Amino acid sequence: MFKHEIPNTPVHPEPPPLIEISGTHLAMGRQIGEAARHQVQNSIANAQVLINAAYNTLELTWEGAKLQARKYLPFAEERYPQYVDEMRGIAEGANVPFDEVVALNTMEAVTMDALHLTRCTSMAVNNDRTTNGHVLAAHNEDWIPEDESDVLIISAKPDKEPPFLAMTYGGLLCNVGFNAYGIAQLIDSVYPSDSRIGIPRLVVARAVLSSHRISGAMGRALVQHRAAGYNHLLIHESGEIYSIEVSARKFEILYSYDGIMVHTNHFLDPQMKLVEKDPEELLSSRVRYFRASRLIRQTEKHSIESLQAIQKDHVNIPNSICNHNFSEKDPLDREKTINALTIDLTAREMHVAWGNPCRNEYHTYRLNA
């Protein structure tokens, strides 16, 4: 129990907006931009404020960020022109410059991961570890509080790729979600020391959502000339669960032998730890990892509700699984849980709490492929 009220925790009685898109990648981007024009414009404005506030750390202006982002664009255009088309469509639909959408989608790269702003927590359990034999997953998305109002749910039917259901916000490419082939992806930012100019991580993660097989999803996560990497927690409807820890030049594949997987924002594999930048800055990630690992193993058979209970945990608050914004002064230490989602991959359902799950109800979305 809390002795004092937790500050800065908005309540959202309504569900996050659902945008249904279809067609070519350019058309789908335009549909997102048109339907979420305010959210896209707001997320770009927030990114600009964040870069300017971090000037003393980064020595980078928003104009400089746009210039840096252009260096990554040729790599994305060569390997994944369809997702560059999605960014171009978002810009056209939202009436914003294309280079600002590109900068938004390469933010981690152009800031050289110096901000360490993402504190996500991801979990999954297979059909042997659930009450109804379904494959389940959960993810807390932590980011700056100003982007909480920009959360979107996208139901997509691309012309030539699998339909998918995903969470995103503002002008970011879709990445966290699942597709009609029974493949789910949860991503957690990690901080490798070997980052380089290449295919932006968000473009790589968007490509994973288009996979038909789990091996194909792995291959897309490990595409050549990637700029850096995430941890891609990949879940298949068969109950296979993997964490693909990725840097620009290295990777390791972790497998769930006991039907459970947890990941936060630090590398777990010993070889990947060798390329982790500033590991001492990731202590809260370790606390969340150990806490979530303990909680998820306390229950023999899980349900959507039991995973949601873990998502609401406040041990080590404010840097808890349910992350809260206590700081009003430091612009680089205000991240919070802007949404929490659970996925029933077997039923093709996603349940999303808009904002901190300790204060907000979950709303159900279905993939109707």
C-alpha positions in Angstrom: 0.0 0.0 0.0 1.1 3.6 -0.7 1.4 6.2 2.0 1.0 9.0 -0.5 -0.8 9.5 -3.8 1.2 8.7 -6.8 1.6 11.9 -8.9 1.4 12.5 -12.6 -0.8 9.5 -13.4 -3.5 10.4 -15.9 -6.8 8.4 -16.1 -8.1 7.6 -19.5 -11.7 6.4 -19.3 -11.8 5.9 -23.1 -9.9 3.3 -25.0 -6.9 4.2 -27.2 -8.0 5.2 -30.8 -8.2 2.3 -33.2 -7.2 3.0 -36.8 -8.0 0.4 -39.5 -5.7 0.7 -42.5 -5.3 -1.3 -45.7 -3.7 -1.2 -49.2 -0.2 -0.3 -50.3 2.4 0.8 -47.7 2.1 4.4 -48.9 -1.7 4.3 -48.7 -1.5 2.8 -45.2 0.9 5.5 -44.0 -1.4 8.2 -45.4 -4.4 6.6 -43.6 -2.5 6.7 -40.3 -1.4 10.3 -40.9 -4.8 11.5 -41.8 -6.6 9.7 -39.0 -3.9 10.7 -36.4 -2.8 14.0 -37.7 -2.8 15.6 -34.2 -0.9 12.7 -32.6 1.7 12.7 -35.3 2.2 16.4 -35.1 2.3 16.3 -31.3 4.9 13.5 -31.2 7.2 15.5 -33.6 6.8 18.6 -31.4 7.6 16.5 -28.3 10.7 15.0 -30.0 11.9 18.5 -30.8 11.5 19.7 -27.2 13.3 16.6 -25.9 16.3 17.1 -28.2 16.5 20.8 -27.3 16.2 20.0 -23.6 19.1 17.5 -23.9 21.4 19.9 -25.7 23.9 20.0 -22.9 24.2 16.2 -23.0 24.0 15.6 -26.8 25.2 18.9 -28.3 22.5 18.3 -30.9 19.7 20.5 -32.2 16.5 19.4 -33.9 17.8 20.6 -37.2 21.0 18.6 -36.5 18.9 15.6 -35.7 17.1 15.8 -39.0 20.5 16.0 -40.8 21.8 13.0 -39.0 18.6 11.0 -39.7 19.1 11.5 -43.4 22.3 9.3 -43.2 20.2 6.3 -42.2 17.6 6.7 -44.9 19.5 5.2 -47.9 20.1 1.9 -45.9 16.4 1.7 -45.1 15.4 2.5 -48.7 17.7 -0.1 -50.1 16.5 -3.0 -47.9 12.9 -2.0 -46.9 11.6 0.6 -49.3 8.0 -0.4 -48.4 8.4 0.9 -44.8 10.1 4.1 -46.0 6.9 4.5 -48.1 4.9 4.1 -44.8 6.9 6.9 -43.3 6.4 9.0 -46.4 2.6 8.3 -46.3 2.4 9.3 -42.6 4.1 12.6 -43.4 1.8 13.3 -46.3 -1.3 12.4 -44.4 -0.4 14.4 -41.3 0.9 17.4 -43.3 4.3 17.3 -41.8 7.8 17.3 -43.5 9.0 13.8 -44.4 12.4 14.5 -42.8 10.7 15.1 -39.4 9.0 11.7 -39.5 12.4 10.1 -40.5 14.1 11.9 -37.5 11.3 10.6 -35.2 11.9 7.0 -36.3 15.7 7.3 -36.0 15.6 9.1 -32.6 17.5 6.4 -30.7 20.2 6.3 -33.4 20.8 10.1 -33.8 21.0 10.5 -30.0 23.5 7.6 -29.8 21.3 6.0 -27.1 22.6 8.7 -24.7 19.2 9.4 -23.3 18.4 5.9 -21.9 14.8 6.9 -21.9 13.1 3.6 -22.6 12.3 1.3 -19.6 10.0 -1.3 -21.1 9.2 -4.7 -19.5 8.2 -7.7 -21.7 7.0 -11.2 -20.7 5.5 -14.3 -22.3 4.2 -17.7 -21.3 3.5 -20.6 -23.6 0.4 -22.9 -23.7 1.9 -25.3 -21.1 1.9 -22.5 -18.5 -1.6 -21.0 -18.9 -4.9 -21.9 -17.4 -6.7 -22.3 -20.8 -3.8 -23.6 -23.0 -3.4 -20.3 -24.8 -0.1 -18.5 -25.6 0.1 -15.2 -23.8 2.4 -12.2 -23.7 2.6 -8.8 -21.9 4.4 -5.6 -22.5 4.7 -2.3 -20.6 5.7 0.6 -22.9 7.6 3.3 -21.1 8.4 6.6 -22.7 8.1 10.4 -22.1 4.7 11.4 -20.6 4.0 13.9 -23.3 3.5 11.1 -25.8 1.0 9.3 -23.7 -1.8 11.2 -25.5 -0.5 9.9 -28.8 -1.0 6.2 -28.3 -2.7 4.4 -31.2 -3.8 0.9 -32.0 -3.4 -0.1 -35.7 -5.3 -2.9 -37.4 -3.6 -3.3 -40.8 -4.3 -5.3 -43.9 -1.4 -4.7 -46.3 -1.8 -5.7 -49.9 1.2 -8.1 -49.9 2.0 -8.9 -46.3 0.2 -10.5 -43.4 -2.5 -8.6 -41.6 -1.4 -7.4 -38.1 -2.6 -5.7 -35.0 -0.1 -3.4 -33.3 0.4 -0.6 -30.8 2.3 2.6 -31.7 2.3 6.3 -30.9 2.5 9.4 -32.9 4.4 9.0 -36.2 6.4 5.9 -35.2 6.3 2.8 -37.4 4.3 -0.1 -35.9 6.5 -2.7 -34.1 4.8 -4.1 -30.9 2.0 -6.5 -31.8 1.2 -9.7 -33.7 0.2 -10.8 -37.1 -2.2 -13.3 -38.7 0.4 -16.0 -39.0 0.6 -16.3 -35.2 3.8 -14.3 -34.6 4.0 -11.7 -31.9 6.8 -9.2 -31.3 7.6 -7.3 -28.1 10.7 -5.0 -28.3 12.8 -3.7 -25.5 15.5 -1.1 -26.0 19.1 -2.2 -25.3 22.2 -0.2 -25.5 25.1 -1.7 -27.5 28.4 0.0 -27.9 28.8 -0.9 -31.6 26.0 1.2 -33.1 26.7 2.5 -36.6 24.9 4.2 -39.5 22.6 1.6 -41.1 19.0 0.4 -41.1 17.1 2.1 -38.2 16.0 -0.2 -35.5 12.3 0.8 -35.8 12.4 -0.1 -39.5 13.9 -3.5 -38.6 11.2 -4.1 -36.0 8.5 -3.1 -38.4 9.8 -5.7 -40.9 9.6 -8.4 -38.2 5.8 -7.9 -38.1 5.6 -9.0 -41.7 7.1 -12.5 -41.1 5.3 -15.7 -42.1 7.5 -18.0 -40.0 9.4 -17.7 -36.7 12.8 -18.2 -38.5 11.8 -15.5 -40.9 11.1 -13.2 -38.0 14.6 -13.9 -36.6 16.2 -13.3 -39.9 14.5 -9.9 -40.2 15.7 -9.0 -36.7 19.2 -9.8 -37.8 19.2 -8.1 -41.2 22.6 -7.0 -42.5 23.6 -3.4 -42.2 21.3 -2.8 -39.2 22.3 0.3 -37.3 22.0 -1.3 -33.9 19.4 -3.6 -32.3 16.7 -4.2 -29.8 15.8 -7.2 -27.8 13.1 -8.8 -30.0 10.9 -11.1 -27.8 9.3 -13.3 -30.4 6.4 -15.5 -29.6 4.8 -18.1 -31.9 1.3 -19.5 -31.6 2.8 -23.0 -31.2 4.3 -21.9 -27.8 7.8 -21.3 -29.0 9.3 -18.2 -27.3 12.7 -16.6 -28.1 14.5 -13.4 -27.1 16.8 -12.2 -29.9 19.4 -9.9 -28.3 20.8 -7.7 -31.1 23.5 -5.1 -31.6 24.8 -3.7 -34.9 27.3 -6.6 -35.4 26.4 -9.3 -32.8 23.4 -11.3 -31.7 22.4 -14.1 -29.4 19.2 -16.2 -29.3 17.7 -17.0 -25.9 15.1 -19.8 -25.8 12.4 -20.4 -23.3 13.0 -24.0 -22.1 10.5 -23.7 -19.3 7.7 -21.9 -21.2 8.4 -18.5 -19.6 10.4 -15.5 -20.9 11.1 -12.1 -19.3 13.2 -9.3 -20.8 13.8 -5.6 -19.9 16.5 -3.2 -21.1 19.8 -4.9 -20.5 21.5 -7.8 -22.2 21.2 -11.2 -20.6 23.6 -13.3 -22.6 27.2 -13.1 -21.4 28.6 -12.4 -24.9 26.2 -9.6 -25.5 27.1 -8.1 -22.1 30.5 -7.4 -23.6 29.0 -4.9 -26.0 26.7 -3.2 -23.5 27.3 0.5 -23.2 27.2 2.1 -19.7 25.7 -1.0 -17.9 25.8 0.9 -14.5 23.1 3.1 -15.9 20.8 0.1 -16.3 20.3 -0.9 -12.7 16.6 -0.2 -12.7 16.3 -2.6 -15.7 17.9 -5.3 -13.6 15.6 -4.7 -10.7 12.6 -4.9 -13.0 13.9 -8.1 -14.7 14.5 -9.9 -11.4 11.1 -8.7 -10.0 9.1 -9.7 -13.1 11.0 -13.1 -13.2 10.1 -13.8 -9.6 6.5 -12.8 -10.0 5.9 -14.7 -13.2 7.3 -17.9 -11.7 5.2 -17.7 -8.5 2.2 -18.7 -10.6 2.2 -22.2 -12.2 -0.6 -21.5 -14.7 -1.1 -18.0 -16.0 -4.1 -16.0 -17.4 -4.4 -12.6 -19.0 -5.4 -11.3 -15.5 -2.3 -12.7 -13.8 0.0 -11.1 -16.3 -1.9 -7.8 -15.9 -1.4 -8.0 -12.1 2.4 -8.2 -12.7 2.2 -5.2 -15.0 0.8 -3.2 -12.1 3.6 -4.0 -9.7 5.2 -1.0 -7.9 8.3 -2.5 -6.2 11.2 0.0 -6.7 8.7 2.8 -7.6 9.0 5.1 -9.5 11.3 2.8 -11.6 9.0 -0.1 -11.1 7.4 -2.4 -13.7 4.5 0.0 -13.6 6.7 3.0 -14.1 5.8 6.5 -12.8 6.9 10.0 -13.4 7.9 11.5 -10.1 10.4 14.1 -11.5 9.2 17.5 -12.5 12.7 19.0 -13.1 15.0 16.7 -15.0 13.7 16.6 -18.6 15.6 13.3 -19.2 14.3 11.5 -16.2 10.5 11.7 -16.6 9.6 8.5 -18.5 6.6 6.5 -17.4 4.4 3.7 -18.5 2.3 5.2 -21.3 0.5 2.0 -22.0 0.4 -1.7 -21.0 -0.8 -4.4 -23.2 -1.4 -8.1 -23.0 -1.8 -10.4 -26.0 -3.7 -13.7 -26.3 -1.9 -14.9 -29.4 -4.2 -18.0 -29.6 -7.3 -15.9 -29.6 -5.7 -13.1 -31.7 -6.6 -10.5 -29.1 -4.8 -7.6 -27.5 -5.9 -5.9 -24.3 -4.5 -2.4 -23.8 -4.5 -0.1 -20.7 -3.9 3.5 -21.9 -1.5 4.9 -19.4 -0.4 3.3 -16.1 -2.3 0.0 -15.7 -2.6 0.6 -11.9 -5.1 3.4 -12.7 -6.5 2.5 -16.1 -8.8 -0.2 -17.4 -7.8 -2.6 -20.2 -9.7 -2.5 -23.5 -9.9 -5.4 -25.9 -9.0 -5.3 -29.6 -9.2 -8.2 -32.1 -7.4 -9.0 -35.3 -10.1 -9.8 -37.9 -7.9 -11.1 -40.7 
